[in-house]
Amino acid sequence: MPAKRGILWCLAILVLAAVVLAAGLDKVAAALALFDPLWLLGLSLLQLLTISLTALAWHLVIRAAGGKVGFGETVIIHLSGSFIESVTPSSKLGGEAAKIYLLRRRADLDYQRVGAVTLVSKLLTLLPFVALAGLCLAWMAVNGQMVLLAVPAFLTLSVFTGALAWICRAQRMSEKAAPAEPAGQGSGAALDIASLLRRAFDFLRQAGRESRNLLSRRRRLAFLALSSIVWILYPVKVLLVTRMLGMEMGLADAATATYVAYLVSMLPLLPGGLGSFEATMALLLSSMDVSFSEGLAVALLARLVTFWLPLALSAAAAGLTALDVRRGHPIGTDI
């Protein structure tokens, strides 16, 4: 598995390098040379605010479920899960298993409650993004523009979000136990797979049942408000990068480039969407009176703040978590 991840990372870096070379290394370097360190510091602080707001939304759900964790621990758990999402082609889903494990270990909750926390948080995080991305795709369609992979990515994400909503609103399942699987029938491998799928489905149903009453209407609205602010801040950062590089661009154009690039990067192709995000954003910006090389410079600087900075922080959090787990200590203490 580590070897496979290494190969995927090498491939992602090669794709990104190919995009830079296609845009013209000298042209991209000339655009990047215009960056201002003070602006970059401000953008980094804005990204730290984004991380804090995301963790705060998670903290609201964990406390509503009865979890006994502090805000600092929530930040570390969130960052640790984000590390898995960033280093694997996981469609932003791979970190959920890590978060479930860490929440079960630290929040003093059973697996059904932890599953409910994860389901509700993922659903309320995705809903604003799906709405914003859908508006951007509709705007592009009206103007006769479309990125090839954006539509299937949007449809896939919409189906997944709809499935989460259905699970969270599922009717109370019957308390009657399912009949036991007859012994000695079928191959061992088939029985193991069937048993695994059945247990996974039962876990989702029970977590969905728990999630129905997990949050009050007021807390749901608070989570949605925080998630919306977080997603709105992403095109704001891109807009600030264009201003830093001396480009004139409206928020609507920055939002379209940002959300469509994130849609494409969510496809499970390369770790963290590396290469696909930058190429998509550069392509979209090049249709907005910006050259492809300048658009790529915007994408690279935006990702420096929104991907590489969080990746460094999440790697540190994951290392801290792994060290605490190995020592048997509570997360974030005695280090």
C-alpha positions in Angstrom: 0.0 0.0 0.0 2.8 2.6 0.8 4.4 1.7 -2.6 1.1 2.3 -4.4 0.7 5.7 -2.7 4.3 6.6 -3.6 3.6 5.7 -7.3 0.4 7.8 -7.2 2.2 10.8 -5.7 5.0 10.5 -8.3 2.3 10.4 -11.1 0.5 13.4 -9.6 3.7 15.4 -9.5 4.5 14.4 -13.1 1.1 15.5 -14.2 1.5 18.9 -12.4 4.9 19.3 -13.9 3.6 18.5 -17.4 0.8 21.2 -16.9 3.4 23.8 -15.9 5.7 22.9 -18.9 2.7 23.1 -21.2 1.8 26.6 -19.9 5.4 27.7 -20.3 7.8 27.5 -17.3 9.2 31.0 -17.9 5.7 32.6 -18.2 4.4 30.8 -15.0 7.6 31.9 -13.1 7.1 35.5 -14.3 3.6 35.5 -13.0 4.5 33.9 -9.7 7.3 36.5 -9.2 4.6 39.1 -8.6 3.4 37.5 -5.4 3.6 39.6 -2.2 4.7 37.8 1.0 2.4 40.0 3.2 -0.6 39.0 1.0 0.4 35.4 1.3 0.6 35.7 5.1 -2.9 37.2 5.1 -4.2 34.4 2.9 -2.6 31.8 5.2 -4.4 33.4 8.2 -7.6 33.2 6.2 -7.0 29.5 5.6 -6.4 29.0 9.4 -9.8 30.7 10.0 -11.3 28.3 7.5 -9.8 25.3 9.3 -11.1 26.6 12.6 -14.6 27.1 11.4 -14.7 23.6 9.9 -13.5 22.2 13.2 -16.1 24.3 15.1 -18.9 22.9 13.0 -17.6 19.3 13.8 -17.4 20.3 17.5 -21.0 21.3 17.5 -22.1 17.9 16.3 -19.8 15.9 18.6 -21.0 17.8 21.7 -24.6 17.3 20.6 -24.0 13.6 20.4 -22.6 13.7 24.0 -18.9 13.5 23.0 -16.5 14.5 25.7 -13.8 16.2 23.7 -12.4 19.7 23.7 -12.2 22.0 20.8 -8.4 21.5 20.5 -8.9 17.7 20.3 -11.6 18.2 17.6 -9.1 20.3 15.6 -6.5 17.5 15.8 -9.0 14.8 14.9 -10.3 16.8 11.9 -6.8 17.5 10.7 -5.7 13.9 11.1 -8.6 12.7 8.9 -7.9 15.5 6.4 -4.4 14.1 6.0 -5.8 10.8 4.8 -8.1 12.7 2.4 -5.2 14.8 1.0 -2.7 12.0 0.4 -5.1 9.5 -1.2 -7.4 9.7 -4.3 -10.4 9.4 -2.0 -13.0 11.9 -3.3 -12.7 13.5 0.1 -14.1 10.3 1.8 -11.0 8.4 2.8 -10.5 10.4 6.0 -13.9 9.4 7.5 -12.7 6.0 8.6 -9.8 7.7 10.5 -12.2 10.2 12.1 -14.6 7.4 13.1 -11.7 5.6 14.8 -10.4 8.7 16.6 -13.8 9.8 17.7 -14.7 6.3 19.0 -11.4 6.4 20.9 -11.6 9.9 22.4 -15.2 11.0 22.5 -16.6 8.2 24.7 -19.3 7.4 22.1 -20.5 4.0 20.7 -20.0 3.3 17.0 -23.6 4.1 16.1 -23.3 7.6 17.7 -19.9 8.1 16.0 -21.3 7.0 12.7 -24.2 9.4 13.1 -21.8 12.3 13.8 -19.8 11.4 10.7 -22.9 11.1 8.5 -24.5 14.3 9.6 -21.2 16.3 9.4 -20.5 15.0 5.9 -24.0 15.7 4.7 -24.2 19.2 6.1 -20.7 19.9 4.7 -21.5 18.8 1.2 -24.9 20.4 0.8 -23.6 24.0 0.5 -20.9 22.9 -1.9 -23.3 20.9 -4.1 -25.7 24.0 -4.2 -22.9 26.4 -5.1 -21.2 24.1 -7.6 -24.6 23.5 -9.3 -25.2 27.2 -9.6 -21.8 27.6 -11.2 -22.4 24.8 -13.7 -25.8 26.3 -14.6 -24.1 29.6 -15.2 -21.5 28.0 -17.4 -24.2 26.1 -19.4 -26.0 29.3 -20.0 -22.8 30.9 -21.4 -22.0 27.9 -23.5 -19.1 26.7 -21.4 -18.5 23.3 -19.8 -15.5 21.3 -18.5 -15.7 17.7 -19.7 -15.3 16.0 -16.3 -17.3 18.5 -14.3 -20.8 17.2 -15.1 -20.2 13.5 -14.2 -18.3 14.6 -11.1 -21.3 16.8 -10.1 -23.8 14.0 -10.8 -21.7 11.5 -8.8 -21.4 13.9 -5.8 -25.1 14.8 -6.0 -26.1 11.1 -5.9 -23.7 10.5 -3.0 -25.1 13.5 -1.1 -28.7 12.4 -1.8 -27.8 8.9 -0.5 -26.5 10.4 2.7 -29.7 12.5 3.1 -31.8 9.4 2.6 -29.8 7.4 5.2 -30.0 10.3 7.7 -33.8 10.5 7.2 -34.4 6.7 7.1 -37.3 5.4 9.1 -36.7 3.5 12.3 -35.7 0.0 11.4 -37.4 -3.0 12.8 -36.0 -4.2 16.1 -36.6 -7.8 14.9 -33.2 -9.5 14.4 -32.4 -10.8 11.0 -32.3 -14.6 10.7 -28.9 -16.1 11.2 -27.0 -17.1 8.1 -27.1 -20.9 7.7 -23.8 -22.5 8.3 -21.9 -24.5 5.7 -23.6 -22.9 2.7 -21.6 -21.3 -0.1 -17.9 -20.7 -0.3 -16.0 -19.1 2.6 -15.0 -16.1 0.5 -18.6 -15.4 -0.6 -19.9 -15.7 3.0 -17.2 -13.4 4.2 -18.0 -10.8 1.6 -21.7 -11.1 2.2 -21.2 -10.8 6.0 -19.0 -7.8 5.6 -21.5 -6.0 3.3 -24.4 -6.9 5.6 -22.6 -5.5 8.7 -21.6 -2.4 6.8 -25.2 -1.8 5.7 -26.5 -2.5 9.2 -24.0 0.0 10.6 -25.2 2.7 8.1 -28.8 2.1 8.9 -28.2 2.2 12.7 -26.1 5.4 12.3 -28.8 6.9 10.1 -31.4 6.2 12.7 -29.2 7.8 15.4 -28.6 10.8 13.1 -32.3 11.7 12.8 -32.5 13.2 16.3 -28.8 14.1 16.7 -29.2 17.8 15.9 -31.9 20.3 16.7 -33.1 22.6 13.9 -31.1 25.4 15.4 -27.8 23.4 15.4 -28.4 22.2 11.8 -28.8 25.7 10.7 -25.7 26.7 12.6 -23.7 23.9 11.0 -25.0 24.8 7.5 -24.1 28.5 8.1 -20.5 27.6 9.1 -20.2 25.2 6.1 -21.5 27.9 3.7 -19.0 30.5 5.1 -16.2 28.0 4.7 -17.0 27.2 1.1 -17.6 30.9 0.2 -14.2 31.7 1.6 -12.4 29.5 -1.0 -13.3 31.7 -4.1 -12.6 34.7 -1.9 -9.0 33.4 -1.5 -8.7 32.8 -5.2 -10.0 36.4 -5.9 -7.4 37.8 -3.4 -4.6 35.8 -5.3 -5.7 37.4 -8.6 -5.6 40.8 -6.9 -2.1 40.1 -5.6 -1.0 39.3 -9.1 -2.5 42.4 -10.5 -5.4 40.7 -12.3 -8.9 42.1 -12.6 -11.6 39.5 -11.9 -15.1 39.4 -10.4 -16.1 37.1 -7.6 -18.5 35.2 -9.8 -15.7 34.2 -12.2 -13.4 33.3 -9.3 -16.2 31.2 -7.7 -16.9 29.3 -11.0 -13.2 28.5 -11.5 -12.9 27.4 -7.8 -15.9 25.2 -7.5 -15.6 23.5 -10.8 -11.9 22.8 -10.2 -12.8 21.3 -6.8 -15.5 19.2 -8.5 -12.9 17.7 -10.9 -10.3 17.2 -8.2 -12.8 15.2 -6.1 -12.8 12.5 -8.7 -10.6 9.6 -7.3 -7.8 10.0 -9.8 -4.8 11.4 -8.1 -3.9 12.2 -4.5 -5.5 15.4 -3.3 -6.6 16.1 -6.9 -3.0 17.3 -7.6 -2.7 18.3 -11.2 -6.4 18.0 -12.1 -7.3 20.9 -9.8 -4.6 23.2 -11.2 -5.2 22.3 -14.8 -8.9 22.8 -14.5 -8.7 26.2 -12.8 -6.1 27.4 -15.3 -8.3 26.3 -18.2 -11.3 28.1 -16.8 -9.4 31.3 -15.9 -7.9 31.3 -19.4 -11.5 31.8 -20.7 -11.9 34.9 -18.5 -9.4 37.3 -20.1 -6.4 35.7 -18.3 -3.7 33.7 -20.1 -3.3 30.0 -19.3 0.1 30.6 -17.6 -1.4 33.4 -15.4 -4.3 31.2 -14.5 -1.9 28.4 -13.6 0.0 30.8 -11.4 -3.2 31.7 -9.6 -4.0 28.0 -9.1 -0.5 27.2 -7.8 -0.6 30.1 -5.3 -4.1 29.3 -4.2 -3.2 25.7 -3.7 -0.1 26.7 -1.7 -2.5 28.2 0.8 -5.5 25.9 0.6 -3.8 22.5 0.0 -0.1 22.5 1.0 -0.4 24.6 4.2 -3.3 22.4 5.5 -1.4 19.3 4.4 1.6 20.3 6.5 -0.6 21.0 9.5 -2.6 17.8 9.0 0.7 15.8 8.7 1.8 17.2 12.0 -1.6 16.4 13.6 -1.5 12.9 12.2 2.0 12.3 13.5 0.9 13.7 16.9 -2.1 11.4 16.9 -0.1 8.3 15.9 2.4 9.0 18.7 -0.3 9.4 21.3 -2.1 6.3 20.2 1.1 4.3 20.4 1.8 5.6 23.9 -1.8 5.1 24.9 -2.2 8.7 25.9 -5.1 11.0 25.1 -4.7 12.8 21.9 -2.8 16.1 22.1 -1.4 15.6 25.6 2.0 14.9 27.1 3.7 16.0 23.8 
